[in-house]
């Protein structure tokens, strides 16, 4: 049976995704014969054009855990609306577990002012100018998910106009 090869278009589609591992942890499960060791990887995947996702993978080896994390992150991709100044359009708050993330748009040239997992999520989403603050927990997984939650809440003017059933010009007046 002949092997199928990926077309050039499929290769280009896969190559524009970036993956960053936030954390790798060695975890153990107590079973009848003792402890079973495995690895948990938290991975952020993004294309720097408005799509980003966070995933978790567990496996007996690190490479397998990272691979599973990438697949999980691609399943949970979200679309982020980015304005002309490579920022967000309004203030947003995100919550996941005990972690809270506060995001605020910034002027061009500011850069990404954020720490830890939130910074990784913002960079891979394609946002270049933003202020973000982690509040509460410092758990990387919850902070990354809180950042995703905040980015999901951001809406553009055209989306608001469509939701309200009015013309775009009426929002500006």
Residue frames relative to the residue before (quaternion, step in Angstrom):
aa qw qx qy qz dx dy dz
X 1.0000 0.0000 0.0000 0.0000 0.00 0.00 0.00
X 0.4287 -0.7217 0.4867 0.2420 3.57 -0.81 0.99
X 0.4452 -0.6767 0.5187 0.2734 3.54 -1.10 0.77
X 0.3630 -0.7101 0.5561 0.2338 3.53 -1.06 0.74
X 0.2118 -0.7699 0.5903 0.1185 3.53 -0.99 0.85
X 0.5149 -0.6263 0.4861 0.3261 3.53 -1.16 0.65
X 0.4462 -0.6650 0.5227 0.2924 3.54 -1.03 0.76
X 0.6762 -0.4844 0.3596 0.4228 3.58 -1.28 0.28
X 0.6295 0.5407 -0.3352 0.4461 3.58 1.02 -0.77
X 0.6586 0.5007 -0.3086 0.4694 3.60 0.97 -0.84
X 0.6342 0.5209 -0.3314 0.4655 3.59 1.05 -0.75
X 0.6524 0.5086 -0.3145 0.4656 3.59 0.97 -0.87
X 0.6297 0.5469 -0.3299 0.4422 3.56 1.04 -0.81
X 0.6989 0.4587 -0.2643 0.4808 3.58 0.97 -0.86
X 0.6816 0.5426 -0.3026 0.3866 3.59 0.96 -0.82
X 0.6676 0.5167 -0.3348 0.4186 3.63 1.06 -0.48
X 0.5541 0.5811 -0.4010 0.4410 3.61 1.26 0.06
X 0.1745 -0.7625 0.6146 0.1025 3.53 -1.01 0.87
X 0.1707 -0.7757 0.6021 0.0813 3.53 -1.09 0.79
X 0.0092 0.7833 -0.6215 -0.0047 3.55 -1.00 0.81
X 0.3206 -0.7343 0.5698 0.1824 3.53 -0.90 0.98
X 0.2885 -0.7668 0.5520 0.1552 3.58 -0.73 1.07
X 0.8113 -0.0723 0.1053 0.5705 3.55 0.87 -0.95
X 0.0835 -0.7396 0.6635 0.0763 3.54 -1.20 0.66
X 0.0357 -0.8120 0.5819 -0.0269 3.55 -0.71 1.10
X 0.3273 -0.6976 0.5968 0.2237 3.52 -1.11 0.72
X 0.0355 -0.8083 0.5873 -0.0230 3.56 -0.57 1.15
X 0.1763 -0.7907 0.5774 0.1013 3.56 -1.16 0.52
X 0.2045 -0.7400 0.6319 0.1063 3.49 -1.23 0.67
X 0.3348 -0.7430 0.5431 0.2022 3.56 -0.83 0.96
X 0.0121 -0.7896 0.6121 -0.0425 3.53 -0.73 1.16
X 0.7668 -0.3922 0.2453 0.4450 3.56 -1.33 0.14
X 0.7503 0.4079 -0.2228 0.4701 3.60 0.92 -0.84
X 0.7539 -0.2860 0.2069 0.5542 3.61 1.21 -0.05
X 0.6882 -0.4393 0.3474 0.4612 3.57 -1.01 -0.83
X 0.2225 -0.7528 0.6056 0.1304 3.55 -0.99 0.87
X 0.2331 -0.7986 0.5448 0.1053 3.57 -0.55 1.20
X 0.0916 0.7625 -0.6388 0.0461 3.56 -1.13 0.74
X 0.4014 -0.7093 0.5302 0.2338 3.57 -1.30 0.16
X 0.1793 -0.7559 0.6219 0.0981 3.54 -1.14 0.78
X 0.0778 -0.7994 0.5956 0.0135 3.58 -0.79 1.03
X 0.1937 -0.7382 0.6363 0.1122 3.56 -1.02 0.93
X 0.0372 -0.8266 0.5585 -0.0586 3.56 -0.59 1.21
X 0.1718 -0.7449 0.6351 0.1105 3.56 -1.13 0.78
X 0.0956 -0.7856 0.6111 0.0172 3.57 -0.91 1.01
X 0.1556 0.7912 -0.5798 0.1168 3.58 -0.91 0.90
X 0.3501 -0.7432 0.5297 0.2109 3.56 -1.24 0.41
X 0.4272 -0.7272 0.4315 0.3202 3.61 1.33 0.15
X 0.6383 0.4754 -0.3421 0.4995 3.58 1.18 0.59
X 0.7567 -0.3934 0.2063 0.4796 3.57 1.15 0.51
X 0.6837 0.4127 -0.3108 0.5155 3.60 1.19 0.19
X 0.1131 0.7844 -0.5979 0.1200 3.55 -0.91 0.98
X 0.0073 0.7973 -0.6032 0.0204 3.56 -1.18 0.63
X 0.2595 -0.7410 0.6015 0.1477 3.55 -1.24 0.59
X 0.0203 0.8156 -0.5766 0.0436 3.56 -0.90 0.92
X 0.2408 -0.7446 0.6085 0.1316 3.53 -1.29 0.50
X 0.0180 -0.7982 0.6021 -0.0040 3.55 -1.00 0.85
X 0.1105 -0.7808 0.6117 0.0624 3.57 -1.06 0.76
X 0.1600 0.7720 -0.6013 0.1299 3.54 -0.99 0.90
X 0.6637 -0.5199 0.3755 0.3850 3.53 -1.33 0.17
X 0.7682 0.2035 -0.1414 0.5903 3.57 1.21 -0.41
X 0.6601 -0.5470 0.3516 0.3761 3.58 -1.22 0.55
X 0.6639 0.5194 -0.3141 0.4368 3.59 0.88 -0.94
X 0.6503 0.5104 -0.3062 0.4722 3.58 1.00 -0.80
X 0.6450 0.5196 -0.3162 0.4626 3.58 1.01 -0.81
X 0.6536 0.5006 -0.3109 0.4749 3.60 0.98 -0.87
X 0.6410 0.5270 -0.3236 0.4546 3.59 0.95 -0.86
X 0.6672 0.4843 -0.2954 0.4827 3.60 0.95 -0.87
X 0.6285 0.5416 -0.3277 0.4519 3.58 1.06 -0.73
X 0.6360 0.5214 -0.3204 0.4701 3.59 1.04 -0.80
X 0.6469 0.5102 -0.3160 0.4704 3.59 0.94 -0.87
X 0.6582 0.5071 -0.2987 0.4694 3.60 0.97 -0.88
X 0.6532 0.5137 -0.3124 0.4604 3.59 0.97 -0.84
X 0.6617 0.4985 -0.3109 0.4658 3.60 0.99 -0.78
X 0.6075 0.5396 -0.3496 0.4664 3.60 1.20 -0.47
X 0.7682 0.3467 -0.1615 0.5134 3.58 1.11 -0.74
X 0.2214 0.7940 -0.5328 0.1914 3.59 0.98 0.82
X 0.1189 -0.7593 0.6332 0.0914 3.54 -1.19 0.67
X 0.4081 -0.6763 0.5594 0.2513 3.54 -1.29 0.46
X 0.1482 -0.7912 0.5911 0.0515 3.59 -0.80 1.06
X 0.2928 -0.7471 0.5661 0.1886 3.58 -0.88 0.93
X 0.0938 -0.7961 0.5978 -0.0096 3.54 -0.65 1.23
X 0.3465 -0.7562 0.5153 0.2061 3.62 -0.86 0.93
X 0.7737 -0.3855 0.2448 0.4391 3.59 -1.34 0.01
X 0.7158 0.4293 -0.2573 0.4870 3.59 1.06 -0.69
X 0.4983 -0.6854 0.3979 0.3515 3.60 1.25 0.51
X 0.5485 0.5584 -0.4135 0.4652 3.55 0.96 0.93
X 0.5665 -0.5451 0.4622 0.4102 3.55 -1.30 -0.27
X 0.5598 -0.6566 0.3968 0.3131 3.60 -1.15 0.45
X 0.8134 0.0204 -0.0095 0.5813 3.61 1.14 -0.43
X 0.6719 -0.4788 0.3755 0.4222 3.57 -1.33 0.19
X 0.0208 -0.7997 0.5999 -0.0123 3.58 -1.05 0.78
X 0.1640 -0.7560 0.6269 0.0922 3.54 -1.18 0.70
X 0.0694 -0.7965 0.5999 0.0307 3.56 -1.02 0.81
X 0.1188 -0.7861 0.6051 0.0424 3.56 -1.10 0.75
X 0.1317 0.7446 -0.6504 0.0721 3.52 -1.13 0.77
X 0.8102 -0.0348 -0.0260 0.5845 3.57 -0.44 1.19
X 0.7875 -0.2624 0.2233 0.5110 3.57 -0.79 -1.04
X 0.5908 0.5875 -0.3571 0.4222 3.58 1.29 -0.03
X 0.0745 -0.7622 0.6421 0.0335 3.52 -1.06 0.87
X 0.0938 -0.7832 0.6132 0.0428 3.57 -1.02 0.80
X 0.1672 -0.7686 0.6148 0.0584 3.55 -0.93 1.03
X 0.0436 -0.8047 0.5921 -0.0062 3.60 -0.79 1.02
X 0.0534 -0.7933 0.6061 -0.0217 3.50 -1.05 0.89
X 0.4775 -0.6708 0.4699 0.3183 3.64 -0.89 0.82
X 0.1691 -0.7886 0.5860 0.0790 3.57 -1.15 0.63
X 0.6093 -0.5700 0.4211 0.3557 3.54 -1.29 0.49
X 0.6231 -0.5383 0.3953 0.4071 3.61 -1.15 0.46
X 0.7518 0.3522 -0.2863 0.4783 3.56 -0.95 0.92
X 0.5136 0.6608 -0.4124 0.3600 3.59 1.25 -0.17
X 0.3228 -0.7392 0.5219 0.2775 3.57 0.89 -0.94
X 0.5907 -0.5445 0.4458 0.3947 3.54 -1.32 -0.12
X 0.0438 -0.7840 0.6191 -0.0095 3.56 -0.47 1.23
X 0.4095 0.6523 -0.5185 0.3715 3.53 -0.09 1.38
X 0.3014 -0.7695 0.5364 0.1712 3.54 -1.20 0.36
X 0.8540 0.2524 -0.1505 0.4294 3.49 -1.36 0.34
X 0.8489 -0.1218 0.1182 0.5006 3.52 -1.04 -0.90
X 0.6023 0.5700 -0.3584 0.4288 3.60 1.09 -0.69
X 0.6302 0.5392 -0.3256 0.4540 3.59 1.00 -0.82
X 0.6527 0.5189 -0.3068 0.4589 3.57 0.93 -0.91
X 0.6529 0.5114 -0.3116 0.4638 3.60 0.93 -0.92
X 0.6836 0.4934 -0.2873 0.4547 3.60 0.90 -0.93
X 0.6588 0.5106 -0.3143 0.4544 3.60 0.93 -0.85
X 0.7139 0.4489 -0.2636 0.4683 3.59 0.90 -0.89
X 0.6083 0.5359 -0.3641 0.4585 3.59 1.22 -0.28
X 0.5492 -0.6364 0.3848 0.3811 3.59 1.22 -0.35
X 0.4832 0.6471 -0.4473 0.3843 3.58 1.26 0.10
X 0.2027 -0.8190 0.5318 0.0727 3.58 -0.78 1.07
X 0.7873 0.2113 -0.0976 0.5709 3.62 1.14 -0.62
X 0.3498 0.7230 -0.5209 0.2891 3.57 -0.33 1.24
X 0.2433 -0.7129 0.6347 0.1722 3.53 -1.30 0.50
X 0.0635 0.8032 -0.5886 0.0658 3.59 -0.80 0.95
X 0.0955 -0.7922 0.6020 0.0299 3.55 -1.12 0.72
X 0.2997 -0.7233 0.5958 0.1789 3.55 -0.98 0.92
X 0.0478 -0.7889 0.6126 0.0053 3.55 -0.89 0.95
X 0.7518 0.3508 -0.2623 0.4929 3.58 -1.07 0.65
X 0.8637 -0.0459 0.0691 0.4971 3.54 -0.85 -1.07
X 0.2593 -0.7463 0.5831 0.1894 3.58 -1.21 0.45
X 0.3065 0.7468 -0.5104 0.2964 3.55 1.23 0.60
X 0.4465 -0.7354 0.4331 0.2688 3.65 -0.53 1.12
X 0.6525 0.5142 -0.3295 0.4486 3.61 0.96 -0.77
X 0.6856 0.4689 -0.2905 0.4750 3.59 0.86 -0.91
X 0.6393 0.5163 -0.3327 0.4626 3.61 1.01 -0.70
X 0.6450 0.5058 -0.3206 0.4746 3.60 0.98 -0.79
X 0.6760 0.4798 -0.2934 0.4761 3.58 0.95 -0.84
X 0.6181 0.5261 -0.3402 0.4747 3.60 1.10 -0.65
X 0.6278 0.5224 -0.3283 0.4745 3.61 1.07 -0.74
X 0.6337 0.5128 -0.3183 0.4838 3.59 1.01 -0.80
X 0.6396 0.5328 -0.3110 0.4586 3.58 1.00 -0.87
X 0.6584 0.4950 -0.3050 0.4780 3.59 0.98 -0.83
X 0.6695 0.5015 -0.3031 0.4565 3.60 0.94 -0.84
X 0.6095 0.5575 -0.3478 0.4436 3.60 1.15 -0.62
X 0.6724 0.5273 -0.2914 0.4300 3.60 1.10 -0.70
X 0.5656 0.6172 -0.3880 0.3855 3.61 1.20 -0.36
X 0.0445 -0.7944 0.6055 -0.0170 3.55 -0.90 1.04
X 0.4207 -0.6863 0.5324 0.2618 3.55 -1.16 0.62
X 0.6852 -0.4668 0.3573 0.4301 3.56 -1.31 0.22
X 0.6639 0.5098 -0.3146 0.4477 3.59 0.93 -0.86
X 0.6303 0.5202 -0.3367 0.4677 3.62 1.06 -0.68
X 0.6456 0.5124 -0.3166 0.4695 3.59 0.99 -0.84
X 0.6492 0.5152 -0.3156 0.4621 3.59 0.94 -0.88
X 0.6578 0.5042 -0.3071 0.4679 3.58 0.95 -0.88
X 0.6581 0.5125 -0.3089 0.4570 3.63 0.96 -0.87
X 0.7126 0.4390 -0.2488 0.4874 3.59 1.03 -0.79
X 0.4069 -0.7348 0.4549 0.2960 3.57 1.24 -0.32
X 0.5708 0.5641 -0.3923 0.4495 3.59 1.10 0.68
X 0.6119 -0.5440 0.4183 0.3933 3.54 -1.31 0.23
X 0.6200 -0.5709 0.4016 0.3583 3.57 -1.18 0.64
X 0.6268 0.5615 -0.3343 0.4244 3.59 1.06 -0.74
X 0.6300 0.5590 -0.3373 0.4205 3.60 1.10 -0.67
X 0.5904 0.5689 -0.3707 0.4362 3.61 1.14 -0.50
X 0.6927 0.4951 -0.2790 0.4439 3.57 0.96 -0.87
X 0.6858 0.4824 -0.2983 0.4561 3.62 1.14 -0.45
